[in-house]
Amino acid sequence: MNDPAAGARGGAATDGPYGALGGGAVARPQPPRRAVPLCNDGRDRYLVVSEGEWMYGTDVGRSAVGRARPRAHPPVRARRAARVRTVASGVLAGAVLLVGCSSGGDSSGEDDGESKAPSRADAPYWINPEGSAARQVAEYRDRDDAEKAELIERIASQPVAEWIGVEDPGGQTRGFTEAAAKDELGALLVLYNLPHRDCGQYSQGGAGGGDEYRAWLDEVVEGIGDRKATVVVEPDALPHLLQEGCTPRQFHEERYALLKEAVGRLKQQPNTKVYLDAGNPDWVRDPGGLVEPLKRAGIDQADGFALNVSNYQTTASNTAYGTKLSSMVGGKPFVIDTSRNGNGPARGHDTESWCNPPGRALGEVPTTETGDELVDAYLWIKRPGESDGACKGGPKAGEWYPEYALELARNAKR
């Protein structure tokens, strides 16, 4: 993980459509590009796009309208459990934010080659119209490859979680939540910045210490404000405390304290729902092992817990596991990451079955109508189509992997 301070630049902040542009960003002449109307309601729309490096690789984005804005390197995360090793995706270093069209607005029928906000009045969360999948759809359409464009649209048309970075957490969070609010939707966010993260593996790093994490968290909370948001708190953090040789014991108490503070701070916001990560059924096999850690981390204040983040365990197995765990923590509900579990986990003896396993599929689309009173939602927390790591022909962790995205979509049962 890059040092959170490594990208700091001198210079005054510049106001933009999403507030002050931190990190010394300054206004500059726009490239000679055609302004694309994003809505037909007569209101101006602005894109705020990052311009800089990915954590793994390089990506340069440019806005159709508005200013370029440096964005944080988002977390790319992985984990190795005692029984099963899993990895979470990285997210784009620069989140591209759209002040979205309202759900009731029409969209132009003309294809001008630019991504547009998907028209999904039934979406449970805001859909970023300039995510990796949306840009891939536009590229395929530009190449007149309708078949591939339609497949990737299965991803682009769904809300996926936005992982908050470190360089401008307040501005980034504010951008997501304001865009969601304009569409009368909530934002789906992930916090992943605890110190001593990921057992020193692919996504090692995080905040340099407790005070640094608290300052980062304060900015995130301020960026949420009174707008609607659902937040998944620190994937892997609790299961890694149970994994021998992972998080040094001298840091356990600090981690519990920071998690509890994060839950408490987030729940001070009037419209924020909070879910603590609780691994998956093939990691901590006995849910009873998570009861005390969840309680110490603030599950009593949280709305519930999250399962299967970036893993492939089936919805049925997660539901059974979550139901047992719920009964041990006061009946708390839970959410399940269904982004890539349509065919369940890979079988066999591959020691890297967690990394870009072939034959996987998109799972249930995001929804808050699960038919189970304990399951608050099926969510796409992992961003489907982004690589788990440089394995099985894939690019580095967190980079967009179109071939894998196509396979996930082809294998989907819907």
Long-range contacts (C-beta under 8 A, 24 or more apart in sequence): 1-55, 1-73, 1-75, 1-166, 1-197, 1-203, 1-204, 1-205, 1-206, 2-55, 2-73, 2-166, 2-205, 3-208, 4-166, 4-167, 4-207, 4-208, 4-212, 4-216, 7-52, 7-70, 7-73, 7-167, 8-167, 9-70, 14-67, 16-46, 16-48, 16-66, 16-67, 16-69, 17-46, 17-48, 17-66, 17-67, 17-99, 18-48, 18-69, 18-97, 18-171, 18-174, 18-175, 18-178, 19-171, 19-174, 19-175, 20-171, 21-67, 21-69, 21-70, 21-171, 22-70, 22-167, 22-168, 22-171, 23-70, 23-167, 23-168, 25-67, 25-68, 25-69, 25-70, 27-67, 28-67, 28-68, 30-67, 31-62, 33-62, 33-64, 34-64, 34-112, 35-64, 35-65, 36-64, 36-65, 36-112, 36-114, 37-108, 38-98, 38-100, 38-101, 38-116, 38-117, 38-129, 39-101, 39-102, 39-105, 39-107, 39-117, 40-105, 40-106, 40-107, 40-108, 41-101, 41-102, 41-105, 45-98, 45-99, 45-101, 46-99, 47-96, 47-97, 47-98, 47-130, 48-96, 48-97, 48-175, 49-94, 49-96, 49-97, 49-130, 50-92, 50-93, 50-94, 50-95, 50-96, 51-94, 52-93, 52-94, 53-93, 54-90, 54-92, 54-93, 54-398, 54-399, 55-90, 55-93, 55-398, 56-90, 56-395, 56-396, 56-397, 56-398, 56-399, 57-395, 57-396, 57-399, 59-92, 59-93, 59-94, 61-94, 61-96, 61-130, 63-96, 64-114, 69-94, 69-171, 70-94, 70-167, 70-168, 71-95, 71-165, 71-167, 71-168, 71-172, 72-164, 72-165, 72-166, 72-167, 72-168, 72-169, 72-172, 73-165, 73-166, 73-167, 74-163, 74-164, 74-165, 74-398, 75-163, 75-165, 75-190, 75-192, 75-193, 75-197, 75-203, 76-202, 76-203, 76-397, 76-398, 77-192, 77-197, 77-198, 77-202, 77-203, 77-235, 77-236, 77-310, 78-198, 78-201, 78-202, 78-203, 78-354, 78-388, 78-389, 78-397, 79-198, 79-199, 79-201, 79-236, 79-239, 79-240, 80-199, 80-201, 81-239, 81-243, 81-279, 81-282, 81-283, 81-284, 82-243, 82-244, 83-282, 83-283, 83-285, 84-282, 84-283, 84-345, 84-353, 84-354, 85-351, 85-352, 85-353, 85-354, 85-355, 86-280, 86-283, 86-310, 86-311, 86-354, 87-202, 87-310, 87-354, 87-355, 87-388, 87-389, 87-397, 88-192, 88-203, 88-235, 88-236, 88-309, 88-310, 88-382, 89-310, 89-382, 89-383, 89-386, 89-387, 89-388, 89-397, 89-398, 90-163, 90-203, 90-386, 90-397, 90-398, 90-399, 91-162, 91-163, 91-383, 91-386, 91-398, 92-131, 92-132, 93-165, 95-128, 95-162, 95-165, 95-172, 95-175, 95-176, 96-128, 96-130, 96-131, 97-128, 97-130, 97-172, 97-175, 97-176, 97-179, 98-128, 98-129, 98-130, 98-179, 99-178, 99-179, 99-182, 100-126, 100-127, 100-129, 100-179, 100-180, 100-182, 100-183, 101-183, 102-182, 102-183, 102-184, 103-183, 103-184, 103-185, 111-141, 113-138, 113-141, 113-142, 114-138, 115-156, 117-183, 118-156, 118-157, 120-157, 120-158, 123-158, 123-159, 123-185, 123-366, 124-159, 124-185, 124-186, 124-366, 124-367, 124-368, 124-377, 125-159, 125-180, 125-185, 125-186, 125-187, 125-188, 125-230, 125-366, 125-379, 126-159, 126-176, 126-179, 126-180, 126-183, 126-185, 126-186, 126-187, 126-188, 127-156, 127-157, 127-158, 127-159, 128-159, 128-160, 128-162, 128-176, 128-179, 131-156, 131-160, 131-383, 132-383, 132-385, 132-386, 132-400, 133-160, 133-384, 133-385, 133-405, 136-385, 136-400, 136-402, 136-405, 148-406, 151-405, 151-406, 151-409, 151-410, 152-385, 152-402, 152-405, 152-406, 152-409, 154-362, 154-409, 154-412, 154-414, 155-362, 155-384, 155-385, 155-405, 155-408, 155-409, 158-365, 158-366, 158-380, 159-188, 159-366, 159-380, 160-188, 160-339, 160-366, 160-380, 160-381, 160-383, 160-384, 161-188, 161-189, 161-190, 161-232, 161-379, 161-380, 161-381, 161-382, 161-383, 162-187, 162-188, 162-189, 162-190, 163-189, 163-190, 163-192, 164-189, 164-190, 164-191, 164-192, 164-193, 164-220, 166-193, 166-207, 166-216, 168-219, 169-216, 169-219, 169-220, 169-223, 170-219, 170-220, 170-222, 170-223, 171-223, 172-223, 173-219, 173-220, 173-222, 173-223, 173-224, 174-222, 174-223, 174-224, 174-225, 175-223, 176-223, 177-223, 177-224, 177-225, 177-227, 177-228, 177-229, 178-227, 180-227, 180-228, 180-229, 181-227, 181-228, 185-228, 186-227, 186-228, 186-229, 186-230, 186-271, 187-224, 187-227, 187-228, 187-229, 187-230, 188-229, 188-230, 188-232, 188-366, 188-379, 188-381, 189-220, 189-224, 189-229, 189-230, 189-231, 189-232, 190-231, 190-232, 190-235, 190-381, 191-217, 191-220, 191-231, 191-232, 191-233, 191-234, 191-262, 192-234, 192-235, 193-234, 194-234, 194-237, 194-255, 194-258, 194-259, 195-251, 195-254, 195-255, 195-258, 196-247, 196-248, 196-251, 196-255, 197-236, 197-237, 198-236, 198-240, 199-240, 199-243, 199-245, 199-246, 199-247, 202-389, 202-397, 203-397, 210-254, 210-257, 210-258, 213-258, 214-258, 214-261, 217-261, 217-262, 217-265, 218-265, 221-265, 221-266, 221-268, 221-269, 224-266, 224-269, 224-272, 225-269, 226-269, 226-270, 226-271, 227-271, 228-271, 228-272, 229-269, 229-271, 229-272, 229-273, 230-272, 230-273, 230-274, 230-275, 230-377, 230-379, 231-266, 231-272, 231-273, 231-274, 231-275, 232-275, 232-277, 232-306, 232-309, 232-335, 232-379, 232-381, 233-259, 233-262, 233-263, 233-266, 233-274, 233-275, 233-276, 233-277, 233-302, 234-259, 234-262, 234-276, 234-277, 235-277, 235-306, 235-309, 235-310, 235-381, 236-277, 236-279, 236-309, 237-277, 237-297, 238-276, 238-277, 238-278, 238-279, 238-290, 238-293, 238-294, 238-297, 239-277, 239-278, 239-279, 239-283, 239-284, 239-290, 241-293, 242-284, 242-289, 242-290, 242-293, 256-293, 256-296, 256-297, 259-297, 259-298, 260-296, 260-297, 260-298, 260-301, 262-298, 263-297, 263-298, 263-299, 263-301, 263-302, 264-298, 264-301, 267-301, 267-302, 273-303, 273-376, 274-301, 274-302, 274-303, 275-302, 275-303, 275-304, 275-305, 275-306, 275-334, 275-335, 275-376, 276-302, 276-304, 276-305, 276-306, 277-305, 277-306, 277-309, 278-305, 278-306, 278-307, 278-322, 278-325, 278-334, 279-307, 280-307, 280-308, 280-309, 280-311, 280-313, 280-318, 280-321, 281-307, 281-308, 281-313, 281-317, 281-318, 281-320, 281-321, 282-311, 282-313, 282-317, 282-345, 283-311, 287-321, 287-324, 287-325, 287-328, 288-328, 290-325, 291-325, 291-328, 291-329, 294-329, 295-329, 299-329, 299-330, 299-332, 300-330, 302-332, 303-332, 303-333, 303-376, 304-332, 304-333, 304-334, 304-335, 304-376, 305-329, 305-332, 305-334, 305-335, 306-334, 306-335, 306-336, 306-337, 306-379, 306-381, 307-334, 307-335, 307-336, 307-337, 308-336, 308-337, 308-338, 308-341, 309-337, 309-381, 309-382, 310-337, 310-339, 310-340, 310-381, 310-382, 310-388, 311-337, 311-341, 311-345, 311-354, 312-340, 312-341, 312-343, 312-344, 312-345, 312-346, 312-357, 312-360, 313-341, 313-344, 313-345, 314-341, 314-344, 314-345, 315-341, 315-363, 315-364, 315-378, 319-372, 319-374, 319-375, 322-374, 322-375, 323-374, 326-374, 331-374, 333-373, 333-374, 333-375, 333-376, 334-374, 334-375, 334-376, 335-375, 335-376, 335-377, 335-378, 335-379, 336-375, 336-377, 336-378, 336-379, 337-379, 337-380, 337-381, 337-382, 338-363, 338-364, 338-365, 338-366, 338-378, 338-379, 338-380, 339-363, 339-379, 339-380, 339-381, 339-382, 339-383, 339-384, 340-382, 340-384, 340-408, 342-408, 342-411, 342-412, 342-413, 343-411, 352-391, 352-392, 354-388, 355-388, 355-389, 355-391, 355-392, 355-394, 356-387, 356-388, 356-389, 356-391, 356-392, 356-393, 356-394, 356-401, 356-404, 357-392, 358-392, 358-407, 359-407, 359-411, 360-407, 360-408, 360-411, 361-408, 361-411, 361-412, 361-413, 362-408, 362-409, 362-411, 362-412, 362-414, 365-414, 384-408
